[in-house]
C-alpha cells in the first residue's frame, strides 16, 4: 500500500498556501431562480400557491449571480412563455442583452465577480428596452423557460436554465369606494357633509355574487338613502353609532348625510 497515494496533494507540500478560491472557476454565472413569476404549486389541501390572476401584468424578475473569479462582460437572457398543452405555441419569445460593452444597448457593462445582477432583482427587458411584460388573458397552465448565455465566460452550463409552470386563474373581487359629494378630500368642519359609498363587483370573468352583505358602520348622526338601481328606499336613522346592511348587487350606492 502506498502511503503517498493516500495523502491530499496540499499535504505533500507544507509550504503551499491554501487558496479558498481553488474550488471556483475563473468564469461562472448562475441562474439561481425567479422572484416573478414564481412556480405554481399545489399543497395537500388542493390550494394553489403562486398563481397568477388572469389579466394581471407580470414582469420577469430573476436572480443571477457571478459565481466565478472573473468579471463578466457579456450576458444574454432568453425568456419564452407557452401554454403547457402546446409548447410550440410561443406567447412570448424575447432575448435581452443584459450585460455588454454597448452603453446604448445594455444598461450594465460589467458584471463583477461575486455580485448579483441588479442586486438580485434583474428585470428582463424586451427589444425596445422596456420591461418585458406578460399579461395572460386566458386561465390555464403555462410553461416558463428562462435561459442565460455568457458565451465563453461560463464554465458550468448546467445551472443556466429554469423551466417551470405557472397557473393562471380567474379572479373575483368586491371593492368599495367612498367620495364626498362636495368633491372636497379630506372633508372637515361642521356638517352636514354628504358622501356616496359605491360597491363594485369586479373580476376577470362574468360572475354574479350571491348571499353577500355589505356592512356600513358610522359614528355620529346620519341619514341614509339606498339606491339599488331600481328602487330608492329612504331610511331615517339618527343614533350615535349606526350599522347599515344591504344585499350586494352589481352596484350599490349609499348616500349618507351627517348632522
TISENU-831499 format. One record per residue (C-alpha): x, y, z. Coordinates in steps of 0.25 Angstrom, whole numbers, plus 5000, padded with zeros to 4 digits. Example, Ala and Ser with C-alpha at 12.3 -4.5 7.8 and 13.67 -1.06 7.14 Angstrom:
+------+------+------+
|    u |    v |    w |
+------+------+------+
| 5049 | 4982 | 5031 |
| 5055 | 4996 | 5029 |
+------+------+------+
This chain:
+------+------+------+
|    u |    v |    w |
+------+------+------+
| 5000 | 5000 | 5000 |
| 5005 | 5014 | 4996 |
| 5005 | 5024 | 5008 |
| 5007 | 5035 | 4998 |
| 4995 | 5031 | 4990 |
| 4986 | 5034 | 5002 |
| 4991 | 5048 | 5004 |
| 4984 | 5060 | 5000 |
| 4992 | 5068 | 4989 |
| 4993 | 5080 | 4998 |
| 4999 | 5072 | 5009 |
| 5010 | 5067 | 5001 |
| 5016 | 5082 | 5001 |
| 5015 | 5088 | 5014 |
| 5020 | 5101 | 5008 |
| 5008 | 5102 | 4999 |
| 4997 | 5112 | 5003 |
| 4983 | 5108 | 5004 |
| 4974 | 5117 | 4994 |
| 4960 | 5117 | 4997 |
| 4957 | 5120 | 4982 |
| 4963 | 5107 | 4977 |
| 4948 | 5101 | 4976 |
| 4943 | 5113 | 4968 |
| 4944 | 5114 | 4953 |
| 4950 | 5126 | 4946 |
| 4937 | 5129 | 4939 |
| 4924 | 5124 | 4945 |
| 4910 | 5130 | 4944 |
| 4898 | 5124 | 4951 |
| 4883 | 5126 | 4949 |
| 4878 | 5124 | 4963 |
| 4863 | 5126 | 4962 |
| 4852 | 5135 | 4959 |
| 4845 | 5145 | 4968 |
| 4834 | 5147 | 4958 |
| 4827 | 5140 | 4953 |
| 4829 | 5128 | 4963 |
| 4826 | 5114 | 4960 |
| 4811 | 5110 | 4964 |
| 4810 | 5098 | 4974 |
| 4798 | 5091 | 4980 |
| 4798 | 5087 | 4994 |
| 4792 | 5075 | 5001 |
| 4778 | 5082 | 5002 |
| 4778 | 5086 | 4988 |
| 4781 | 5100 | 4990 |
| 4789 | 5106 | 4978 |
| 4801 | 5115 | 4983 |
| 4808 | 5126 | 4974 |
| 4796 | 5126 | 4964 |
| 4795 | 5138 | 4954 |
| 4782 | 5145 | 4952 |
| 4777 | 5146 | 4938 |
| 4779 | 5160 | 4932 |
| 4790 | 5163 | 4942 |
| 4803 | 5169 | 4937 |
| 4815 | 5160 | 4941 |
| 4829 | 5164 | 4940 |
| 4841 | 5155 | 4939 |
| 4849 | 5157 | 4951 |
| 4861 | 5148 | 4952 |
| 4873 | 5145 | 4961 |
| 4887 | 5143 | 4954 |
| 4900 | 5142 | 4961 |
| 4914 | 5143 | 4956 |
| 4920 | 5132 | 4964 |
| 4933 | 5132 | 4957 |
| 4946 | 5139 | 4960 |
| 4946 | 5148 | 4948 |
| 4937 | 5159 | 4944 |
| 4927 | 5156 | 4932 |
| 4925 | 5166 | 4921 |
| 4915 | 5158 | 4913 |
| 4902 | 5152 | 4917 |
| 4889 | 5149 | 4909 |
| 4875 | 5145 | 4915 |
| 4865 | 5138 | 4907 |
| 4850 | 5136 | 4912 |
| 4839 | 5128 | 4906 |
| 4825 | 5126 | 4910 |
| 4816 | 5115 | 4904 |
| 4803 | 5108 | 4908 |
| 4807 | 5095 | 4915 |
| 4797 | 5088 | 4906 |
| 4804 | 5093 | 4894 |
| 4819 | 5096 | 4896 |
| 4821 | 5100 | 4881 |
| 4812 | 5112 | 4882 |
| 4821 | 5123 | 4888 |
| 4813 | 5134 | 4894 |
| 4826 | 5141 | 4898 |
| 4840 | 5139 | 4891 |
| 4849 | 5150 | 4896 |
| 4864 | 5152 | 4897 |
| 4871 | 5162 | 4905 |
| 4885 | 5167 | 4905 |
| 4886 | 5168 | 4920 |
| 4901 | 5171 | 4920 |
| 4910 | 5176 | 4909 |
| 4920 | 5187 | 4905 |
| 4910 | 5195 | 4897 |
| 4905 | 5206 | 4906 |
| 4893 | 5209 | 4897 |
| 4888 | 5194 | 4896 |
| 4892 | 5190 | 4911 |
| 4889 | 5197 | 4924 |
| 4900 | 5188 | 4930 |
| 4914 | 5188 | 4924 |
| 4921 | 5179 | 4935 |
| 4916 | 5168 | 4944 |
| 4926 | 5168 | 4955 |
| 4931 | 5155 | 4962 |
| 4923 | 5151 | 4974 |
| 4911 | 5160 | 4971 |
| 4897 | 5158 | 4968 |
| 4892 | 5165 | 4955 |
| 4884 | 5177 | 4959 |
| 4885 | 5173 | 4974 |
| 4877 | 5160 | 4971 |
| 4865 | 5166 | 4964 |
| 4868 | 5167 | 4949 |
| 4856 | 5171 | 4941 |
| 4857 | 5165 | 4927 |
| 4855 | 5175 | 4916 |
| 4848 | 5174 | 4903 |
| 4854 | 5178 | 4889 |
| 4851 | 5193 | 4892 |
| 4858 | 5193 | 4905 |
| 4845 | 5194 | 4913 |
| 4842 | 5183 | 4924 |
| 4837 | 5170 | 4918 |
| 4823 | 5169 | 4922 |
| 4813 | 5157 | 4921 |
| 4798 | 5159 | 4922 |
| 4791 | 5145 | 4922 |
| 4777 | 5147 | 4917 |
| 4772 | 5132 | 4918 |
| 4773 | 5123 | 4930 |
| 4781 | 5111 | 4929 |
| 4795 | 5105 | 4932 |
| 4807 | 5112 | 4925 |
| 4821 | 5108 | 4924 |
| 4832 | 5118 | 4926 |
| 4846 | 5116 | 4921 |
| 4857 | 5125 | 4925 |
| 4872 | 5123 | 4920 |
| 4885 | 5131 | 4921 |
| 4897 | 5131 | 4912 |
| 4910 | 5137 | 4915 |
| 4917 | 5131 | 4903 |
| 4931 | 5127 | 4906 |
| 4930 | 5134 | 4920 |
| 4924 | 5122 | 4927 |
| 4929 | 5108 | 4932 |
| 4917 | 5100 | 4937 |
| 4905 | 5101 | 4927 |
| 4896 | 5092 | 4935 |
| 4891 | 5104 | 4944 |
| 4887 | 5113 | 4933 |
| 4873 | 5109 | 4931 |
| 4860 | 5110 | 4938 |
| 4847 | 5102 | 4933 |
| 4835 | 5103 | 4942 |
| 4819 | 5104 | 4941 |
| 4810 | 5116 | 4945 |
| 4796 | 5114 | 4948 |
| 4787 | 5126 | 4942 |
| 4774 | 5127 | 4949 |
| 4761 | 5135 | 4948 |
| 4759 | 5145 | 4960 |
| 4747 | 5151 | 4966 |
| 4746 | 5163 | 4975 |
| 4737 | 5172 | 4982 |
| 4742 | 5186 | 4985 |
| 4736 | 5199 | 4991 |
| 4739 | 5214 | 4989 |
| 4735 | 5226 | 4997 |
| 4735 | 5240 | 4991 |
| 4730 | 5253 | 4998 |
| 4718 | 5259 | 4990 |
| 4725 | 5273 | 4990 |
| 4737 | 5268 | 4984 |
| 4746 | 5272 | 4996 |
| 4756 | 5262 | 5001 |
| 4758 | 5261 | 5012 |
| 4746 | 5267 | 5018 |
| 4746 | 5275 | 5031 |
| 4737 | 5285 | 5038 |
| 4723 | 5285 | 5043 |
| 4713 | 5277 | 5036 |
| 4704 | 5272 | 5029 |
| 4714 | 5266 | 5019 |
| 4708 | 5257 | 5009 |
| 4716 | 5245 | 5003 |
| 4714 | 5234 | 4994 |
| 4719 | 5220 | 4996 |
| 4719 | 5211 | 4984 |
| 4722 | 5196 | 4984 |
| 4727 | 5189 | 4971 |
| 4727 | 5175 | 4966 |
| 4740 | 5172 | 4958 |
| 4747 | 5160 | 4952 |
| 4754 | 5154 | 4940 |
| 4741 | 5147 | 4937 |
| 4726 | 5149 | 4938 |
| 4720 | 5145 | 4951 |
| 4708 | 5149 | 4960 |
| 4711 | 5150 | 4975 |
| 4701 | 5143 | 4984 |
| 4698 | 5144 | 4998 |
| 4707 | 5155 | 5000 |
| 4704 | 5167 | 5010 |
| 4711 | 5180 | 5012 |
| 4712 | 5186 | 5026 |
| 4714 | 5201 | 5027 |
| 4717 | 5206 | 5041 |
| 4717 | 5221 | 5044 |
| 4719 | 5229 | 5056 |
| 4710 | 5241 | 5059 |
| 4696 | 5245 | 5054 |
| 4693 | 5241 | 5039 |
| 4682 | 5239 | 5030 |
| 4684 | 5228 | 5019 |
| 4677 | 5226 | 5005 |
| 4680 | 5213 | 4998 |
| 4679 | 5213 | 4983 |
| 4679 | 5198 | 4978 |
| 4678 | 5202 | 4963 |
| 4663 | 5200 | 4962 |
| 4657 | 5205 | 4975 |
| 4661 | 5217 | 4985 |
| 4658 | 5214 | 4999 |
| 4660 | 5225 | 5008 |
| 4662 | 5221 | 5023 |
| 4664 | 5231 | 5034 |
| 4674 | 5227 | 5045 |
| 4678 | 5236 | 5056 |
| 4688 | 5230 | 5066 |
| 4702 | 5231 | 5071 |
| 4706 | 5218 | 5065 |
| 4699 | 5213 | 5052 |
| 4700 | 5200 | 5045 |
| 4694 | 5199 | 5031 |
| 4693 | 5186 | 5023 |
| 4689 | 5183 | 5009 |
| 4690 | 5171 | 5000 |
| 4700 | 5174 | 4989 |
| 4697 | 5174 | 4975 |
| 4705 | 5179 | 4963 |
| 4706 | 5193 | 4969 |
| 4701 | 5199 | 4982 |
| 4700 | 5214 | 4985 |
| 4700 | 5219 | 4999 |
| 4697 | 5233 | 5001 |
| 4699 | 5238 | 5016 |
| 4697 | 5252 | 5021 |
| 4703 | 5255 | 5035 |
| 4697 | 5264 | 5045 |
+------+------+------+
